[in-house]
Amino acid sequence: MAEVELDSVSKIYPKNVKAVDNVSLTASDGEFLVLVGPSGCGKTTTLRMIAGLEEITSGSLRIGGKLANDMEPKDRDVAMVFQNYALYPHMKAFDNMAFGLRARKTPESEVKTRVLEVAEKLGLDELLDRKPGALSGGQRQRVAFGRAIARRPAVFLMDEPLSNLDARLRVTMRRELALLHRELGTTTIYVTHDQVEAMTLGDRVCVMNEGLIRQVGTPKEVYDHPVDRFVGEFIGSPSMNFLEGEKTEEAGDACFAMGDCTLPLSEELKNIPAGKTILGARPEDFSLATGNVKDSQYGLLEGMLEMLEDVGEARLLHVRVANSLLVAKVTERPEVEIGSKVSLTVDSERCHLFDPETGKNLSV
């Protein structure tokens, strides 16, 4: 196991295309760190620089305390699992899993012991004589994991390894990955664009965009306290709602005004200067209004229901309020019709205020 440390690392391609911009990040020994962000944000390039598959333009990379900028990939003691499995089609599953060990001149008796041990862990015992073409997508991915695990590297690097699997199998493989990491305790850096994977797998999550790190924290920290509008919008499904309005004061209390609606704000937001702002609130922080809410900590929003989606345990209400469209995730199931007027409450303790120009969260 080993710590991986990136210090002011950048990657610049020809014509001054900056894929990764001054990234400083540490994956602690034994940590499961997830790099998440939209396509083209620099997460895979960062992973490939750690693996030695991309040259670092500037900055330093240390693996296990050793400077690794100019170290050959084979000498970094890392194992990479790719999105497309990267299995040899002419080799049986056993030989695919044994390939890395044999390349390092590992004695054949040890190769057999390690491969069989890993195959048992991954439920591949009965499949070792099959070639990749005779395996399902999930089985091929297990073989790819097995090849990495059998090497017993100091660091696992995983580049969207579940993206080619169907939704049900992704859930199963996420659980197996989490259990494997708990058992092996190997430092793991995992790249994905799927924020559900990021939030369920990561000890910490690093959100990237346009080659920059926007926020690093536990899944709960990133979800509950996004540092800017991008993080609030990217993390969460459905994403955070953003309502344009003004921060005001009424009778000494902080409020948010939007059209004919005025929402009370929490005491934590009282010191934010008055003026134009954007209020952010998660869909699940809304509820359908019942009874008298005027004197509670909840604000009241009235608008027209434009769409309704049933998502099993909850409903998604798409409501037009003033000039904004918000999505509320509610557990209530009253008879409401598209085009009808609905009233919503929002938990003022869960609201954020964002700078309309910079997108910075003024609440953190």
C-alpha positions, 0 to 999 in steps of 0.5 A: 500500500502507498500514499499517492501525492500530486503537487501542482501537477499540470498536463498541457498538450500541443497548441497550449491545450491545458487538460489538467491545471495545477492539481494538488491532491493526496490519496492517503494510504488505504483510501478509496478516492474518487475523481468525478466530473463531466467528460473532458474535465481532466480526471482520466488524464490525471489517472493516466499521469499517475499510471505513467501513461501520460507525461507530466508537464509540470509539478511532481508526483510521489507514490509511496514517498518516491518521486515518480515523474520519470519512473517507468510505468512497470516500476510504479507498483500500480495496477490499472483497470480500464473501461474496456477491460483490456483482456487478451481475447486469445487467452483464457481467463486464468492466463489473463489474470496471470499475465502481469505476474508472469511478466514479472517472472513470478514463479509458476507455483506462486502464479497459480496460487495467487490466481486461484485465490483471487478467482475464489474471491471474485466467483470465477472458479468455474470460468478460468478455462473460458476465453473472454468471448465466452464470458458476459460483460460482468464476468469479463470485468471480474477477470480484469479486476482479478488481473489487477488484484493478483499482482498485489500492487501498492495502488489500484487505478480504475478508469470508469470500470463499470460504465459498460455494464447494465444498470443492475449489474453496476449496482452489484459490482459497486457492492463487490468493489466496496467489499473488496476494498474493505478486505484488501485495504489497497489505496484506490483512485477511481475515475467516473462521470457517474456521481452515484458511483462517486457518492457510494464508493468513495471515502472522499470525492474529488470533483473536477471541471475544466482541468481544475479541482473544484472540491474535495471532501467526503460524499456527505460534505460535498453533497451538503456543502457544495463550494460553488454552483457547479458542484451543487449542480453536478452532484445529486440526482436530480441536481440542486435547484437554483432560484434567482432573487434577492437577499433582504431583511424583514423585521431584522430577519434574513429573507430571500425574495423572488417575485411574490414569494418571500422565504425566511433564511436561517440565522447562518445566512444573516450576515451575507450582504443584501442584494441579488443572489441565487438560492440553492436547495436540494429537491428532497428539501421541499415538501408539499405545503400542509396547514399553516406554515407562515410561522414555521422555519419553512418558506412557502412557494406557490407555482404551477405544476408542469410535470410529474414523475413517479420514481417508486418511493417518491414523486418528482414535481416540476413546478414553475415558480416565478421565472424559475423551474424547480424540481421537488422530490416529495413522498406525499401522493395527493391527487394533483394534476398537470397545470394545477397550482401547488404550494411547496415548503422548503427547509430554510436550514438546508438552503444555500446562497450563491454569488450570481457572478462567481457561482461561489457558495456564500454559505460556506 
